[in-house]
Amino acid sequence: MNGLQEMILIGEIVLQSKIAQRAAGRLRATHENFDHVETWCSIQSILVSVGNVSKILWPIEKYKGRGVELRKILKVEKDNPLSNRKFRNHFEHYDERVDEYFSYNSQGLYIDLAMNPSLTSGIFGDLPLNTHRGYNSFNNTLVFRDEMLDLNEILVALDDLLTNCKPYSLSTYYKK
């Protein structure tokens, strides 16, 4: 990877990180003035931006070396939460998740886009059954069926990465 390519890719990481940060700010604003569409728009923006960063740092096999090199330069650990694109995939391939669900379940109950689903949880904090996508504004977590994603953890990892990008990218990306 040459210096220009490195600078371009790190610049893209910075841009995608800034997009996710702005979306997180919009998401926090929906807590006070509830806007259902803006809530899910912001969540989707965060997931897509984080997914784009993940693809740069953990690319397909053909570009694996580039990913290794960038992770080393930017001091990104193997267990970094940005490496997991599962939730982004749940949202991006939602149609497939619906098809899969109904191929195994013929029941008519389908709860989607639930707000604060853990508040309606069962005993001992179990996730409610049949919640397909949910957002808990109290602890900033996402639910997809029986899985949970802590957006705070993702956003902290993104902030750490952004800090590590500063010495390697164009300073114009850091202006607000």
Disulfide bonds with the S-S distance in Angstrom:
none
